């Protein structure tokens, strides 16, 4: 770490490593000779634009241990900077190569590479691969976004979140890959920080990693999750757009305060966790925000899919205020509004005021400027209100920040985009909701006025921690909730056309079975210019 002494140098170095290069073949000869398959964590692509995308891999050292055990820290320090070749082609056999270069795998970044490919044609598929010496990675398939003026006939999106290792196998990803998405939206909790339980009964699998505290610890945890072949497969079929939630660092943390407060130890741990996240995701160097190294990451960003859709991807963890009425040394708990005045405090924000303004400006541009058919707000959790029969409400979701949610609802209602759809995750349950205008159900029994639609997805594997009976009671208590299920694990599939949005909820039959099949749980439709959800 002492080689790069300033935050600006971190940013410059990351940009250098991400850029296309034309080094000559002689540069390859300086590589250490690795006597193994170095691409054991797979490959990935992400953040597509009309002329390119990001390519990712991480070169693993010769002494990589079995999945679920720690890598000896001296291994990475002794393996110097390595040079990888990469290629992008029109065809799977790489007979028509359209871009190629080399990338440096620097030990300062765990030998990960983030290649930002530019200069490609919009709206088409490409194939890519990495090479190191005689070793060749798997072949990945990725694509560019359509040109800004184009109106594509279809966009197919997988949205998913929450994949705790022990709670299930990643068979959901195998089935998601088979559905040939154009994009994968991953909405947080890519990995979990917990150690495996002392009593592993009922778990699909266990690991032997301790609660992470250091950069090496977090790197080992990502290596564990990325060792899964089904997850690797899903990364090879389409570009991913990723954000994070809490378990990439610590359960229910906020950037301003950990469980024990903003201590130096927490700051060091958080910075290590954020660096490891960047190292293992297909992100651009511009993610390292404001020349700040890994003390902040720029994860809220926009993606335009021609005139069909604008995706506003949010970061609902880094800038939020501490959960309402949370004790300094305690977890975030559900609260009753009558007993927690902080819930009604308009100064509190779920996104941070700067990100709130950024989102409102983007939606305003959708309404009056670019005018996409679909404005997609992709974020971590359930947006719609969910009051429990007891009268309490969650404090770690939008329910814990009602004035902030009201501000966003007013912004959408005042200048409505053509169609607004929320996508979320986090709660390990499937929720399908109509997003209603404020005070929509008050007065003379009028029909509620719906301004947007919401699909909040279940987890890939993580258990819900509740029962269907309790979820049914919540649904009865919240009329805008049209569908709610807690017992299934899986992912959502969105087929988006200019005239219709169709969401299919897919669930694996048994997450404890690595070969589990998948079933269609339910299907819903949103029609163009008709906010609100219908059963397909």
C-alpha positions as CSV (number, residue, x, y, z in Angstrom):
1,X,0.0,0.0,0.0
2,X,2.9,2.4,0.6
3,X,3.7,2.4,-3.1
4,X,0.7,4.7,-3.8
5,X,0.7,7.3,-1.1
6,X,-2.2,9.6,-2.0
7,X,-5.8,9.1,-2.9
8,X,-5.3,10.8,-6.2
9,X,-2.6,8.3,-7.1
10,X,-5.1,5.4,-6.4
11,X,-7.4,7.0,-9.0
12,X,-4.7,7.6,-11.5
13,X,-3.4,4.0,-11.2
14,X,-6.9,2.5,-11.5
15,X,-7.5,4.6,-14.6
16,X,-4.2,3.4,-16.1
17,X,-5.1,-0.2,-15.4
18,X,-8.6,0.2,-17.0
19,X,-7.4,1.9,-20.2
20,X,-6.9,0.1,-23.5
21,X,-3.3,-0.7,-24.2
22,X,-1.2,-1.5,-27.2
23,X,1.9,-2.8,-25.6
24,X,4.0,-5.1,-27.8
25,X,4.3,-8.9,-27.2
26,X,7.7,-8.5,-25.6
27,X,6.0,-7.1,-22.5
28,X,4.5,-10.5,-21.8
29,X,7.8,-12.1,-21.1
30,X,8.1,-10.5,-17.7
31,X,5.3,-12.5,-16.3
32,X,5.9,-15.1,-13.6
33,X,5.3,-18.6,-15.0
34,X,2.1,-19.8,-13.4
35,X,1.7,-23.6,-13.5
36,X,-2.1,-23.6,-13.1
37,X,-5.4,-22.3,-14.4
38,X,-5.2,-18.6,-13.3
39,X,-8.8,-17.7,-14.2
40,X,-10.4,-19.7,-11.4
41,X,-12.7,-16.8,-10.4
42,X,-14.1,-16.5,-13.8
43,X,-14.6,-13.4,-16.0
44,X,-17.3,-10.7,-16.2
45,X,-18.4,-7.7,-18.1
46,X,-20.5,-4.7,-17.1
47,X,-21.6,-1.1,-17.4
48,X,-22.4,-1.2,-21.1
49,X,-22.5,2.0,-23.1
50,X,-23.3,2.5,-26.8
51,X,-19.6,2.1,-27.8
52,X,-18.3,-0.3,-25.2
53,X,-18.3,-1.9,-21.8
54,X,-16.0,-3.0,-18.9
55,X,-14.2,-6.4,-18.9
56,X,-13.1,-7.9,-15.6
57,X,-11.1,-10.8,-14.3
58,X,-8.8,-11.5,-11.4
59,X,-5.6,-13.5,-11.8
60,X,-5.3,-16.1,-9.0
61,X,-1.8,-17.2,-7.8
62,X,-0.5,-20.7,-8.0
63,X,-1.2,-21.4,-4.3
64,X,-4.9,-20.6,-4.4
65,X,-6.5,-22.7,-1.6
66,X,-9.8,-24.7,-1.9
67,X,-13.0,-22.6,-1.9
68,X,-13.9,-21.5,1.6
69,X,-10.4,-21.3,3.1
70,X,-8.1,-18.3,3.4
71,X,-5.3,-17.5,0.9
72,X,-1.9,-17.2,2.7
73,X,-1.2,-13.4,2.7
74,X,2.4,-13.9,1.5
75,X,1.2,-15.3,-1.8
76,X,-0.2,-12.1,-3.3
77,X,2.8,-10.1,-2.0
78,X,5.3,-12.3,-3.8
79,X,3.5,-12.5,-7.1
80,X,4.3,-9.2,-8.9
81,X,2.4,-7.3,-11.6
82,X,1.3,-9.6,-14.4
83,X,0.3,-8.8,-17.9
84,X,-2.8,-10.3,-19.4
85,X,-4.0,-10.2,-23.0
86,X,-7.6,-9.6,-23.9
87,X,-9.6,-9.9,-27.1
88,X,-13.1,-8.8,-28.2
89,X,-14.6,-10.4,-31.3
90,X,-17.8,-10.5,-33.4
91,X,-17.8,-14.3,-33.2
92,X,-17.3,-17.0,-30.6
93,X,-14.3,-18.5,-32.3
94,X,-12.5,-15.1,-32.4
95,X,-12.0,-15.1,-36.2
96,X,-13.2,-11.5,-36.4
97,X,-11.4,-9.7,-33.6
98,X,-12.5,-6.1,-33.3
99,X,-10.5,-5.0,-30.3
100,X,-7.5,-6.4,-28.4
101,X,-4.9,-5.2,-26.0
102,X,-3.1,-6.0,-22.7
103,X,-4.0,-5.2,-19.1
104,X,-1.8,-5.1,-16.0
105,X,-2.9,-7.2,-13.1
106,X,-1.4,-5.3,-10.2
107,X,-1.0,-6.9,-6.7
108,X,-2.2,-3.6,-5.2
109,X,-5.6,-4.5,-6.7
110,X,-5.4,-8.2,-5.9
111,X,-4.4,-8.8,-9.5
112,X,-7.8,-7.8,-10.8
113,X,-8.2,-6.0,-14.1
114,X,-10.9,-3.6,-15.3
115,X,-10.5,-3.0,-19.0
116,X,-12.7,-0.2,-20.4
117,X,-13.3,-1.1,-24.1
118,X,-14.4,1.7,-26.4
119,X,-15.0,2.3,-30.0
120,X,-17.4,-0.5,-30.7
121,X,-20.7,-0.5,-32.6
122,X,-23.9,0.3,-30.6
123,X,-26.6,-2.3,-29.9
124,X,-24.8,-5.5,-30.7
125,X,-23.4,-8.6,-29.1
126,X,-19.7,-9.4,-28.8
127,X,-17.5,-12.2,-27.4
128,X,-14.4,-11.6,-25.1
129,X,-11.7,-13.6,-23.4
130,X,-8.5,-13.1,-21.4
131,X,-5.1,-14.9,-21.9
132,X,-2.1,-15.3,-19.6
133,X,0.8,-17.2,-21.1
134,X,-0.7,-20.4,-22.5
135,X,-3.8,-20.1,-20.2
136,X,-7.1,-18.9,-21.8
137,X,-10.1,-17.9,-19.8
138,X,-13.7,-19.0,-20.5
139,X,-15.4,-17.1,-23.3
140,X,-17.8,-14.4,-22.3
141,X,-20.7,-12.9,-24.2
142,X,-21.5,-9.2,-23.7
143,X,-23.1,-6.3,-25.6
144,X,-23.2,-2.6,-26.1
145,X,-26.2,-0.5,-25.4
146,X,-28.3,0.8,-28.3
147,X,-27.5,4.3,-29.7
148,X,-29.4,7.1,-28.0
149,X,-31.8,7.7,-30.9
150,X,-32.8,4.0,-31.4
151,X,-35.9,2.4,-30.1
152,X,-35.1,-1.3,-29.5
153,X,-37.9,-3.8,-29.8
154,X,-37.0,-5.5,-26.5
155,X,-34.8,-5.4,-23.5
156,X,-34.6,-8.5,-21.3
157,X,-33.3,-7.9,-17.7
158,X,-32.6,-10.2,-14.8
159,X,-32.7,-8.6,-11.4
160,X,-31.4,-10.3,-8.3
161,X,-29.8,-9.8,-4.9
162,X,-28.7,-11.5,-1.7
163,X,-26.7,-14.7,-2.1
164,X,-25.5,-16.0,1.3
165,X,-23.2,-18.9,0.6
166,X,-24.4,-21.3,3.3
167,X,-28.2,-20.8,2.7
168,X,-28.2,-22.4,-0.7
169,X,-26.5,-23.4,-4.0
170,X,-26.5,-20.9,-6.8
171,X,-28.6,-23.0,-9.1
172,X,-30.8,-19.9,-9.7
173,X,-28.0,-18.4,-11.7
174,X,-27.8,-21.4,-13.9
175,X,-31.4,-20.9,-14.9
176,X,-31.1,-17.2,-15.2
177,X,-28.2,-17.6,-17.6
178,X,-30.3,-20.0,-19.7
179,X,-32.8,-17.2,-20.3
180,X,-30.4,-15.1,-22.3
181,X,-30.8,-11.7,-20.7
182,X,-29.5,-8.5,-22.2
183,X,-28.6,-7.2,-18.8
184,X,-28.3,-8.4,-15.2
185,X,-29.1,-5.9,-12.5
186,X,-27.5,-7.0,-9.2
187,X,-29.0,-5.0,-6.4
188,X,-26.9,-5.7,-3.4
189,X,-25.4,-8.3,-0.9
190,X,-23.2,-10.0,-3.5
191,X,-21.4,-11.6,-0.6
192,X,-22.2,-12.0,3.2
193,X,-19.7,-11.2,5.9
194,X,-20.9,-13.8,8.4
195,X,-18.9,-16.8,9.5
196,X,-20.6,-20.1,9.0
197,X,-22.8,-21.1,11.9
198,X,-21.3,-23.4,14.5
199,X,-24.2,-25.9,13.9
200,X,-24.5,-26.3,10.1
201,X,-27.6,-28.4,10.1
202,X,-30.0,-27.3,7.4
203,X,-27.3,-25.4,5.5
204,X,-26.4,-26.2,1.9
205,X,-22.7,-25.8,2.4
206,X,-20.3,-24.2,4.9
207,X,-17.0,-22.3,4.7
208,X,-14.1,-21.8,7.1
209,X,-13.6,-18.0,6.8
210,X,-13.9,-15.8,9.9
211,X,-15.7,-12.5,10.1
212,X,-13.7,-10.2,7.8
213,X,-11.8,-7.3,9.2
214,X,-8.9,-6.7,6.8
215,X,-8.5,-6.3,3.0
216,X,-7.2,-9.9,2.8
217,X,-10.3,-11.1,4.6
218,X,-12.7,-9.4,2.2
219,X,-10.7,-10.6,-0.8
220,X,-11.0,-14.2,0.5
221,X,-14.8,-13.8,0.9
222,X,-15.2,-12.6,-2.7
223,X,-13.0,-15.4,-3.9
224,X,-15.3,-17.8,-2.1
225,X,-18.5,-16.5,-3.7
226,X,-16.9,-16.2,-7.2
227,X,-15.6,-19.8,-7.0
228,X,-19.2,-21.0,-7.7
229,X,-19.5,-22.3,-11.3
230,X,-23.2,-21.2,-11.7
231,X,-22.4,-17.7,-10.6
232,X,-19.4,-17.6,-13.0
233,X,-21.7,-18.8,-15.8
234,X,-24.2,-16.0,-15.2
235,X,-21.4,-13.5,-15.5
236,X,-20.4,-14.8,-19.0
237,X,-23.8,-14.5,-20.7
238,X,-24.5,-10.7,-20.4
239,X,-23.1,-7.5,-18.9
240,X,-23.9,-6.9,-15.3
241,X,-24.8,-3.5,-13.6
242,X,-24.1,-3.8,-9.9
243,X,-24.6,-1.9,-6.7
244,X,-24.1,-2.9,-3.1
245,X,-26.1,-3.0,0.2
246,X,-25.0,-3.7,3.8
247,X,-23.5,-7.2,3.9
248,X,-20.6,-6.2,1.6
249,X,-19.4,-4.6,4.9
250,X,-21.6,-5.2,7.9
251,X,-25.2,-5.9,8.6
252,X,-27.4,-2.8,8.7
253,X,-24.3,-0.4,8.7
254,X,-24.6,3.1,7.5
255,X,-21.5,4.9,6.2
256,X,-21.8,7.5,8.9
257,X,-22.0,5.1,11.7
258,X,-21.3,1.4,12.3
259,X,-22.7,-0.7,15.2
260,X,-20.1,0.7,17.5
261,X,-20.0,4.2,16.0
262,X,-17.6,5.8,13.6
263,X,-14.5,4.3,15.2
264,X,-11.0,4.1,13.5
265,X,-11.4,0.3,13.4
266,X,-14.7,0.6,11.6
267,X,-13.4,3.1,9.1
268,X,-10.4,0.8,8.3
269,X,-12.7,-2.2,7.9
270,X,-15.2,-0.2,5.7
271,X,-12.4,1.1,3.4
272,X,-11.0,-2.5,3.0
273,X,-14.5,-3.8,2.2
274,X,-15.1,-1.1,-0.4
275,X,-11.8,-1.7,-2.0
276,X,-12.5,-5.4,-2.3
277,X,-15.9,-4.7,-3.8
278,X,-14.3,-2.6,-6.5
279,X,-11.7,-5.2,-7.1
280,X,-14.2,-7.9,-7.8
281,X,-16.9,-6.1,-9.8
282,X,-16.9,-5.1,-13.5
283,X,-16.8,-1.4,-12.6
284,X,-15.1,1.6,-14.3
285,X,-12.2,3.5,-12.8
286,X,-14.6,6.5,-12.5
287,X,-16.2,4.5,-9.6
288,X,-13.4,5.8,-7.5
289,X,-15.1,9.1,-6.8
290,X,-13.7,12.5,-6.3
291,X,-10.1,11.4,-6.2
292,X,-11.0,9.8,-2.9
293,X,-9.5,6.3,-3.4
294,X,-11.6,3.8,-1.5
295,X,-13.0,6.2,1.0
296,X,-16.0,6.6,-1.2
297,X,-17.3,4.9,-4.4
298,X,-19.5,6.5,-7.1
299,X,-22.1,3.8,-7.5
300,X,-25.3,5.8,-8.3
301,X,-25.2,6.2,-12.1
302,X,-27.5,6.1,-15.1
303,X,-27.7,3.8,-18.1
304,X,-29.6,4.7,-21.3
305,X,-31.0,1.9,-23.4
306,X,-31.8,3.9,-26.5
307,X,-35.3,5.5,-26.2
308,X,-36.7,2.4,-24.6
309,X,-35.4,2.7,-21.0
310,X,-33.4,4.8,-18.7
311,X,-32.0,3.0,-15.6
312,X,-31.4,5.1,-12.6
313,X,-29.2,2.9,-10.3
314,X,-29.1,4.0,-6.7
315,X,-26.8,3.6,-3.7
316,X,-29.0,3.4,-0.7
317,X,-26.3,2.6,1.8
318,X,-23.3,4.9,1.5
319,X,-25.0,8.3,2.1
320,X,-28.0,7.4,4.3
321,X,-28.6,8.7,7.8
322,X,-28.5,6.3,10.7
323,X,-31.6,4.3,11.2
324,X,-34.3,5.9,13.3
325,X,-34.2,5.4,17.1
326,X,-31.3,2.9,16.7
327,X,-29.2,2.6,19.9
328,X,-25.5,3.2,19.4
329,X,-24.5,-0.4,20.2
330,X,-27.6,-2.2,18.8
331,X,-29.1,-3.4,15.6
332,X,-31.7,-1.5,13.5
333,X,-35.2,-2.6,14.7
334,X,-38.8,-2.0,13.6
335,X,-40.3,1.0,15.4
336,X,-43.8,2.4,16.0
337,X,-44.2,6.0,14.6
338,X,-45.8,7.1,17.9
339,X,-42.8,6.0,19.8
340,X,-40.0,7.1,17.4
341,X,-40.2,10.8,16.5
342,X,-37.1,10.4,14.3
343,X,-39.1,8.6,11.7
344,X,-40.9,11.9,10.8
345,X,-37.8,14.0,10.7
346,X,-37.7,15.6,7.2
347,X,-33.9,16.3,7.6
348,X,-33.2,12.5,7.4
349,X,-32.4,11.0,4.1
350,X,-32.3,7.5,2.7
351,X,-30.1,8.4,-0.3
352,X,-28.4,11.5,1.0
353,X,-29.7,14.9,-0.2
354,X,-27.2,15.1,-3.1
355,X,-28.3,11.8,-4.5
356,X,-31.9,12.7,-4.0
357,X,-31.4,15.8,-6.2
358,X,-29.5,13.7,-8.7
359,X,-32.4,11.3,-9.0
360,X,-35.1,14.0,-9.2
361,X,-33.1,15.8,-11.9
362,X,-32.8,12.5,-13.9
363,X,-36.5,11.8,-13.6
364,X,-37.3,15.3,-14.6
365,X,-35.2,14.9,-17.7
366,X,-37.0,11.7,-18.5
367,X,-40.3,13.5,-18.3
368,X,-39.4,16.5,-20.4
369,X,-36.1,15.7,-22.2
370,X,-35.1,12.3,-23.4
371,X,-38.6,10.9,-22.7
372,X,-37.8,7.2,-22.6
373,X,-40.7,4.8,-22.6
374,X,-39.6,3.4,-19.2
375,X,-37.9,5.1,-16.3
376,X,-36.4,2.4,-14.1
377,X,-35.4,3.1,-10.5
378,X,-33.2,0.2,-9.6
379,X,-32.3,0.2,-5.9
380,X,-31.7,-2.1,-2.9
381,X,-34.9,-2.6,-1.1
382,X,-38.7,-2.3,-0.9
383,X,-39.9,1.3,-1.8
384,X,-43.6,1.0,-1.0
385,X,-44.9,1.3,2.6
386,X,-45.1,-1.9,4.6
387,X,-46.8,-1.3,7.9
388,X,-47.0,-4.4,10.1
389,X,-50.3,-5.4,11.8
390,X,-48.7,-4.2,15.0
391,X,-48.4,-0.7,13.6
392,X,-44.6,-0.9,13.5
393,X,-42.5,-0.4,10.4
394,X,-38.9,-1.3,9.4
395,X,-36.2,1.2,9.9
396,X,-33.6,-0.2,7.5
397,X,-35.7,0.2,4.4
398,X,-37.5,3.2,2.9
399,X,-40.1,2.7,5.7
400,X,-37.5,4.1,8.1
401,X,-37.3,7.4,6.1
402,X,-40.9,8.4,5.3
403,X,-40.3,12.1,4.4
404,X,-37.5,11.1,2.0
405,X,-39.9,8.6,0.3
406,X,-42.6,11.3,0.2
407,X,-40.2,13.7,-1.5
408,X,-39.5,11.2,-4.3
409,X,-43.2,10.4,-4.7
410,X,-44.0,14.1,-5.0
411,X,-41.2,14.5,-7.6
412,X,-42.6,11.6,-9.7
413,X,-46.2,12.9,-9.3
414,X,-45.4,16.5,-10.2
415,X,-43.5,15.7,-13.4
416,X,-44.3,12.1,-14.2
417,X,-42.1,10.2,-16.7
418,X,-44.0,8.2,-19.3
419,X,-43.8,5.0,-17.1
420,X,-41.9,4.6,-13.8
421,X,-41.0,1.2,-12.5
422,X,-39.1,0.4,-9.2
423,X,-36.9,-2.7,-8.9
424,X,-35.5,-3.8,-5.5
425,X,-34.3,-6.6,-3.3
426,X,-32.8,-7.0,0.2
427,X,-35.9,-8.3,2.0
428,X,-35.6,-11.9,0.8
429,X,-39.2,-11.9,-0.3
430,X,-41.1,-11.2,-3.5
431,X,-43.3,-8.1,-3.3
432,X,-45.4,-6.7,-6.2
433,X,-46.9,-3.3,-5.4
434,X,-48.7,-0.3,-6.9
435,X,-46.9,2.9,-5.9
436,X,-49.6,5.4,-4.9
437,X,-49.6,9.2,-4.8
438,X,-49.6,10.7,-1.3
439,X,-52.9,10.5,0.5
440,X,-54.2,8.4,-2.3
441,X,-56.6,6.4,-0.1
442,X,-58.1,9.3,1.8
443,X,-61.6,10.8,1.2
444,X,-64.9,9.5,0.0
445,X,-63.7,6.0,-0.9
446,X,-62.0,7.2,-4.1
447,X,-60.0,4.8,-6.1
448,X,-56.3,5.2,-5.2
449,X,-54.2,7.1,-7.7
450,X,-51.3,5.0,-8.9
451,X,-48.2,6.7,-10.2
452,X,-45.7,3.9,-10.6
453,X,-45.2,0.1,-10.3
454,X,-42.8,-1.9,-8.1
455,X,-41.2,-5.3,-8.2
456,X,-39.1,-6.2,-5.2
457,X,-37.4,-9.5,-5.6
458,X,-36.5,-12.4,-3.4
459,X,-33.0,-13.6,-2.7
460,X,-30.8,-15.9,-4.8
461,X,-30.3,-18.0,-1.6
462,X,-30.7,-16.0,1.6
463,X,-33.5,-17.1,3.9
464,X,-36.4,-14.7,4.6
465,X,-36.5,-15.1,8.4
466,X,-40.3,-14.9,8.4
467,X,-43.3,-17.1,7.6
468,X,-45.9,-16.9,4.8
469,X,-48.7,-16.4,7.4
470,X,-47.0,-13.2,8.7
471,X,-46.5,-12.0,5.1
472,X,-50.2,-12.7,4.3
473,X,-51.2,-10.6,7.3
474,X,-49.0,-7.7,6.0
475,X,-50.5,-7.9,2.6
476,X,-54.0,-7.7,4.1
477,X,-52.9,-4.7,6.1
478,X,-51.4,-2.9,3.0
479,X,-53.9,-2.8,0.1
480,X,-51.3,-1.5,-2.4
481,X,-49.4,-4.8,-2.0
482,X,-50.7,-7.0,-4.7
483,X,-48.5,-10.0,-4.2
484,X,-46.2,-11.1,-1.4
485,X,-44.3,-14.4,-0.9
486,X,-41.6,-15.3,1.6
487,X,-40.8,-18.9,1.0
488,X,-39.1,-19.0,-2.4
489,X,-35.6,-18.2,-3.5
490,X,-34.9,-17.0,-7.1
491,X,-34.8,-14.0,-9.4
492,X,-37.0,-11.8,-11.5
493,X,-37.1,-11.6,-15.3
494,X,-38.3,-8.5,-17.0
495,X,-39.2,-8.4,-20.7
496,X,-39.5,-4.8,-21.7
497,X,-41.0,-3.6,-25.0
498,X,-42.2,-0.1,-26.0
499,X,-45.8,-1.1,-25.2
500,X,-45.5,-3.5,-22.3
501,X,-43.4,-4.5,-19.3
502,X,-43.7,-8.1,-18.2
503,X,-42.1,-9.4,-15.0
504,X,-41.8,-13.1,-14.4
505,X,-40.9,-14.3,-10.8
506,X,-38.8,-17.4,-11.0
507,X,-38.2,-19.7,-8.0
508,X,-35.9,-22.6,-7.6
509,X,-37.6,-25.8,-6.4
510,X,-35.0,-26.5,-3.7
511,X,-32.1,-24.1,-2.9
512,X,-30.4,-26.9,-0.9
513,X,-30.1,-29.0,-4.1
514,X,-27.3,-27.9,-6.5
515,X,-29.2,-29.4,-9.4
516,X,-32.6,-27.9,-8.5
517,X,-35.0,-27.0,-11.2
518,X,-36.9,-23.7,-11.5
519,X,-40.5,-22.9,-11.6
520,X,-42.5,-19.8,-12.7
521,X,-44.1,-18.4,-9.5
522,X,-46.1,-15.6,-11.0
523,X,-46.2,-13.2,-14.0
524,X,-47.3,-9.6,-14.1
525,X,-47.8,-6.9,-16.7
526,X,-47.5,-3.1,-16.8
527,X,-49.0,-1.5,-19.9
528,X,-47.5,1.6,-21.5
529,X,-49.0,4.9,-20.0
530,X,-51.1,2.9,-17.5
531,X,-49.3,3.0,-14.1
532,X,-50.1,0.0,-12.0
533,X,-49.7,-3.8,-12.3
534,X,-51.9,-6.4,-13.7
535,X,-51.7,-10.2,-13.4
536,X,-50.6,-11.6,-16.7
